[in-house]
Amino acid sequence: MRIMTFMTRFYNRKNANNHNAATAWLSKNILPLLIALPAMLSSCSDNPSKIGIGLLPDSDFMAMYSTDTVGVRAYTMYDDSAITTNNPTMVAGRITDEYFGNTNCDFVTQLRIIAAWPQKTYTVDSVFFYFNASSVSGDTAAVHYLRLYETGTRLLDSTDYYSTQEPDTIKFLGEYLLPPLKADTSYWVPLDTWVGEYLFRNTSMFNPPTDFYKEFFRGLYVGIRSETNPVLVTMTTADNPLMLTVSYHDTADVSYTYSFLSTDRAVNYNRFIHDHAAAAPDKRIQHINDLVTDTAVYFQTYDGVYPRFDLPSLESFRNIPRLAVNKARLYIPVHLDVGTYVEANLPTQIYLRYRNSEGKLIALPDLVHDISFMDGTYYSADDNYVFNIASFVQQYLNGEIEEPSVEMYYPSSVDKNVIFQVNGNSPTVKFEFAYTIY
């Protein structure tokens, strides 16, 4: 088909008109969309839960906060008399420490009979004191003596006995050389035969068996005397009861034994006498119960001195409504040296407690969850112990606990001392606190 000249001009003019129209249409409709697209994409990337957030009242939001400005004040405290009744772990001997001084340990316990008296005419042949040493520390090569006394006051389940309570001794049963001692070993220490005769002096008191420890032989006081360097022996009654065993024979020369036992049911108490003045003069604890913020606080075994940590700045958070504690953690660095206070001698577990308005000692509520929840273990990477006290802080902020103050204490079987760096020392104790306002 031939194309005429006027048709070419018409075609070019038409295309030109269409191009201009398309450009105008794109400018009017497409370009604004392209400009708005980044904003649209940005809106699409936002959390859908925040769409329309500006329309909600402030009370519908949660805000999370954290702070490390809650100061910690630490003190060394001491209760000179603590309740030590009915502990299955009984301790005798002495500890000497250049920082803490001397700790003298002994105990009083009931002896009970568990078998009927056979009503035999007897002649005592020998008497032995049996114990199992679950742990031993100190100079085991030195000379040590077991000391035994009868006590005259009846021991009652309903009575609290204290670490400084003087035993009512009425008869000395003798002092006996101890063999070389080591842990997890059982020992039979021979006593004078007259002790057996004394125990058998009125066998009618063996029936009923309760008469024996209520009226006849009310308690046994056990201690250890060391001629030179001391030793400390832990005797556990739960699995291995202490025992006085008498061997005797009848008129037909038939041999028998009869035992008096301190079982885990027997009433007992430990005595712990602390002499802090016996420490080395340059290392002696300077501040006890005086609320002076020294650069170190001290933690002693067997109901000795202990650290108290106050968090007074937490009081200002009690006025904040709808506050939920997310994290509350204490980091407490230890003092280590090249002698006694090394990592190998640190306790594996430390507990925390607080005092209620009546002064009663109560374990931290965080222990209710699990011991691993509260932690209280040593972390060698930072040389500190870590304690999670979130439940305690929440209850304090809720008004269920009166004072923002916690204290360290040991399980009964721990025999370690620890020194902590606090109050501006470097490093020092740190408290991490994070919470949500809901």
ChimeraX attribute file (.defattr): number of C-alpha atoms within 10 A of each C-alpha:
attribute: neighborCount
match mode: 1-to-1
recipient: residues
	/A:1	3
	/A:2	5
	/A:3	7
	/A:4	8
	/A:5	9
	/A:6	8
	/A:7	11
	/A:8	11
	/A:9	10
	/A:10	11
	/A:11	12
	/A:12	11
	/A:13	12
	/A:14	11
	/A:15	11
	/A:16	12
	/A:17	11
	/A:18	12
	/A:19	12
	/A:20	11
	/A:21	12
	/A:22	12
	/A:23	12
	/A:24	12
	/A:25	12
	/A:26	13
	/A:27	12
	/A:28	11
	/A:29	11
	/A:30	12
	/A:31	12
	/A:32	11
	/A:33	13
	/A:34	11
	/A:35	10
	/A:36	10
	/A:37	12
	/A:38	11
	/A:39	11
	/A:40	12
	/A:41	10
	/A:42	9
	/A:43	12
	/A:44	11
	/A:45	9
	/A:46	10
	/A:47	8
	/A:48	10
	/A:49	7
	/A:50	8
	/A:51	11
	/A:52	8
	/A:53	12
	/A:54	8
	/A:55	7
	/A:56	9
	/A:57	8
	/A:58	9
	/A:59	8
	/A:60	8
	/A:61	10
	/A:62	11
	/A:63	9
	/A:64	13
	/A:65	11
	/A:66	14
	/A:67	10
	/A:68	10
	/A:69	12
	/A:70	14
	/A:71	16
	/A:72	21
	/A:73	18
	/A:74	26
	/A:75	24
	/A:76	24
	/A:77	20
	/A:78	17
	/A:79	11
	/A:80	14
	/A:81	16
	/A:82	19
	/A:83	16
	/A:84	22
	/A:85	21
	/A:86	18
	/A:87	19
	/A:88	23
	/A:89	18
	/A:90	25
	/A:91	28
	/A:92	23
	/A:93	26
	/A:94	24
	/A:95	20
	/A:96	19
	/A:97	16
	/A:98	16
	/A:99	22
	/A:100	26
	/A:101	19
	/A:102	19
	/A:103	23
	/A:104	21
	/A:105	24
	/A:106	23
	/A:107	22
	/A:108	29
	/A:109	25
	/A:110	27
	/A:111	24
	/A:112	25
	/A:113	21
	/A:114	13
	/A:115	12
	/A:116	11
	/A:117	14
	/A:118	9
	/A:119	8
	/A:120	11
	/A:121	10
	/A:122	18
	/A:123	16
	/A:124	19
	/A:125	17
	/A:126	18
	/A:127	24
	/A:128	20
	/A:129	20
	/A:130	19
	/A:131	21
	/A:132	22
	/A:133	20
	/A:134	18
	/A:135	18
	/A:136	19
	/A:137	17
	/A:138	16
	/A:139	16
	/A:140	17
	/A:141	13
	/A:142	16
	/A:143	17
	/A:144	24
	/A:145	17
	/A:146	20
	/A:147	19
	/A:148	21
	/A:149	20
	/A:150	21
	/A:151	21
	/A:152	17
	/A:153	15
	/A:154	15
	/A:155	21
	/A:156	14
	/A:157	12
	/A:158	8
	/A:159	9
	/A:160	13
	/A:161	23
	/A:162	17
	/A:163	24
	/A:164	16
	/A:165	18
	/A:166	10
	/A:167	19
	/A:168	15
	/A:169	16
	/A:170	12
	/A:171	13
	/A:172	13
	/A:173	17
	/A:174	13
	/A:175	17
	/A:176	18
	/A:177	16
	/A:178	19
	/A:179	16
	/A:180	12
	/A:181	22
	/A:182	17
	/A:183	14
	/A:184	12
	/A:185	12
	/A:186	15
	/A:187	16
	/A:188	16
	/A:189	16
	/A:190	16
	/A:191	22
	/A:192	15
	/A:193	17
	/A:194	14
	/A:195	19
	/A:196	22
	/A:197	18
	/A:198	10
	/A:199	15
	/A:200	16
	/A:201	10
	/A:202	11
	/A:203	13
	/A:204	14
	/A:205	18
	/A:206	19
	/A:207	13
	/A:208	10
	/A:209	16
	/A:210	13
	/A:211	16
	/A:212	22
	/A:213	20
	/A:214	17
	/A:215	12
	/A:216	17
	/A:217	19
	/A:218	20
	/A:219	28
	/A:220	21
	/A:221	23
	/A:222	20
	/A:223	21
	/A:224	25
	/A:225	21
	/A:226	18
	/A:227	10
	/A:228	10
	/A:229	16
	/A:230	22
	/A:231	23
	/A:232	26
	/A:233	25
	/A:234	22
	/A:235	24
	/A:236	22
	/A:237	22
	/A:238	14
	/A:239	11
	/A:240	18
	/A:241	20
	/A:242	24
	/A:243	21
	/A:244	24
	/A:245	20
	/A:246	23
	/A:247	18
	/A:248	22
	/A:249	16
	/A:250	13
	/A:251	10
	/A:252	8
	/A:253	10
	/A:254	9
	/A:255	14
	/A:256	15
	/A:257	13
	/A:258	19
	/A:259	20
	/A:260	21
	/A:261	22
	/A:262	25
	/A:263	23
	/A:264	18
	/A:265	13
	/A:266	22
	/A:267	23
	/A:268	27
	/A:269	28
	/A:270	29
	/A:271	29
	/A:272	27
	/A:273	20
	/A:274	23
	/A:275	14
	/A:276	21
	/A:277	14
	/A:278	16
	/A:279	17
	/A:280	14
	/A:281	12
	/A:282	9
	/A:283	12
	/A:284	16
	/A:285	21
	/A:286	15
	/A:287	16
	/A:288	18
	/A:289	13
	/A:290	10
	/A:291	13
	/A:292	14
	/A:293	15
	/A:294	19
	/A:295	15
	/A:296	22
	/A:297	27
	/A:298	25
	/A:299	23
	/A:300	23
	/A:301	21
	/A:302	27
	/A:303	23
	/A:304	24
	/A:305	25
	/A:306	24
	/A:307	24
	/A:308	25
	/A:309	20
	/A:310	17
	/A:311	17
	/A:312	14
	/A:313	13
	/A:314	19
	/A:315	13
	/A:316	9
	/A:317	12
	/A:318	15
	/A:319	11
	/A:320	10
	/A:321	11
	/A:322	11
	/A:323	19
	/A:324	18
	/A:325	21
	/A:326	15
	/A:327	18
	/A:328	19
	/A:329	18
	/A:330	20
	/A:331	20
	/A:332	22
	/A:333	24
	/A:334	27
	/A:335	19
	/A:336	17
	/A:337	9
	/A:338	7
	/A:339	6
	/A:340	15
	/A:341	16
	/A:342	13
	/A:343	16
	/A:344	8
	/A:345	13
	/A:346	19
	/A:347	16
	/A:348	12
	/A:349	16
	/A:350	20
	/A:351	19
	/A:352	23
	/A:353	20
	/A:354	23
	/A:355	18
	/A:356	13
	/A:357	10
	/A:358	6
	/A:359	8
	/A:360	9
	/A:361	12
	/A:362	13
	/A:363	17
	/A:364	20
	/A:365	19
	/A:366	21
	/A:367	19
	/A:368	11
	/A:369	10
	/A:370	10
	/A:371	14
	/A:372	13
	/A:373	14
	/A:374	23
	/A:375	20
	/A:376	23
	/A:377	18
	/A:378	22
	/A:379	13
	/A:380	11
	/A:381	6
	/A:382	13
	/A:383	16
	/A:384	22
	/A:385	21
	/A:386	21
	/A:387	23
	/A:388	22
	/A:389	23
	/A:390	24
	/A:391	20
	/A:392	24
	/A:393	27
	/A:394	21
	/A:395	15
	/A:396	19
	/A:397	24
	/A:398	17
	/A:399	11
	/A:400	12
	/A:401	17
	/A:402	14
	/A:403	19
	/A:404	19
	/A:405	20
	/A:406	22
	/A:407	22
	/A:408	18
	/A:409	23
	/A:410	19
	/A:411	11
	/A:412	14
	/A:413	17
	/A:414	15
	/A:415	18
	/A:416	15
	/A:417	21
	/A:418	22
	/A:419	19
	/A:420	23
	/A:421	22
	/A:422	25
	/A:423	21
	/A:424	14
	/A:425	13
	/A:426	10
	/A:427	17
	/A:428	18
	/A:429	23
	/A:430	19
	/A:431	20
	/A:432	16
	/A:433	21
	/A:434	16
	/A:435	18
	/A:436	15
	/A:437	15
	/A:438	13
